[in-house]
Amino acid sequence: MPTQSEHTSSWSIQPESPLHQQMRQWRHDFHAHPETAFEEHRTAAKVAELLKSFGIEVHTGLAKTGVVGVLDGNISSDRCIGLRADMDALNLQELNQFKHCSTHQGKMHGCGHDGHTAMLLGAACYLAEHRDFAGRVVFIFQPAEEGENGAEVMCQDGLFDLFPVDAIYGIHNWPGVPTGSFAIHQTAVMASMDVFDIEITGRGSHGAMPHAGVDPVVVAGQLITSLQSIVGRSLDPQKASVVSITQMQGGDAYNVIPESVTLSGTCRTFCAETQDKIEHRMQQHVEHICEAYGATGKLNYRRISPATINQPEHANICINTALSLVSTEQVITDLQPSMASEDFSFMLQRKPGAYFWLGNGNHEQSKGLHNPYYDFNDEILPLGASFWIALAKLNN
């Protein structure tokens, strides 16, 4: 771990300190008992119990299993910031063999939310004991980040009405970024997530008599090729976007041309205007290509989560906070945004703030997110928690 700045070392969490060891124990317990979207009952109960034991005011029930802790500093101020950690695991079979591996078949913490939760708990524990900060800190433990938009549900349930923060911040570990480094973007961090299903209906027939029917498999093949031209020929090449067909379903026998075929996939971009154009062009391709072959096509296009876009002011707050803990070389500000998505975007649509990455280790040290061999790097627990502490103490 990097050496932390002298002016913060007196209050930041040191590696192998008792609190680091405690965070590691919490993290291993969460990892061994993964719970997926809106089913984080054990995790939420443990988070609430720990927050109460720290002397923090606790609220439960937002988005079913969400937990919110409220802590006031000893320095009078109207300032109020929100710190968010996600709690849910993935529907993924873990292949690791270490002692804290998943005990729940088909579920694992393959994205590091166990570590995010442990870091925020560590910060809450420290700040509850050292309240020499201004204003209020709201600790937000969110369920259902993995494709179920728990952040949106918390907002719909009145998160920011009940806890009117001035700004909201979120952190995610990032494999490929060196251990102990931060990656902080001024604006775009992660892409929007849209999904689609295209139902192509033809006319079934014998596989030896294709002229007697309308083959939806052939139409699907034409669409698979055609849809790739949307990004390559219909969109501004300076505005990143992805159209990926990830599923194809249809047919039951070798000698039967099916009645219908369904294509499914995802689209990603950072710009609402580009989202609109992708959906519009996709609709045109489906209608015209299906019509040309005598089939019919139906597009079901759904926008799951918007792009995660930082406000520069709050990105700079994060940069300065990180620089209070690590060297300039360990604060990366020019890393490319990711085409993956993050439902923290719903919170950033309602409140100013920023979302940033904490290095989980280079690719030799850390498996990628959503990999069955992934594990959160326990070495970064004190640095992540120290960032939250510094954000509370330094930005009055």
Buried (B, 14 or more C-beta within 10 A) or exposed (E): BBEBBEEBEEBBBEBEEEBBBBBBEBBBBBBBBBBBBBBBEBBBEBBBEBBEEBEBEBBBEBBBBBBBBBBBBEEEEEBBBBBBBBBBBBEBEBBBEEEBBBEBEEBBBBBBBBBBBBBBBBBBBBBBEBBEBBBBBBBBBBBBBBBBBBBBBBBEBEBBEEBEBBBBBBBBBBBBBBBBBBBBBBBBBBBBBBBBBBBBBBBBBEBEEEEEBBBBBBBBBBBBEBBEEBBEEBBEEEEBBEBEBEEBEBBEEEEEBBBBBBBBBBBBBBBEEBBEBBBEBBBBBBBEBBEEBEBBBBBEBEEBBBBBBBBEEBBBBBBBBBBBBBBEEBBBBEBEBBBBBBBBBBBBBBBEBBBBBBBBBEEEBBBBBEBBEBBBBBBBBBBBBBBBBBBBBBBE
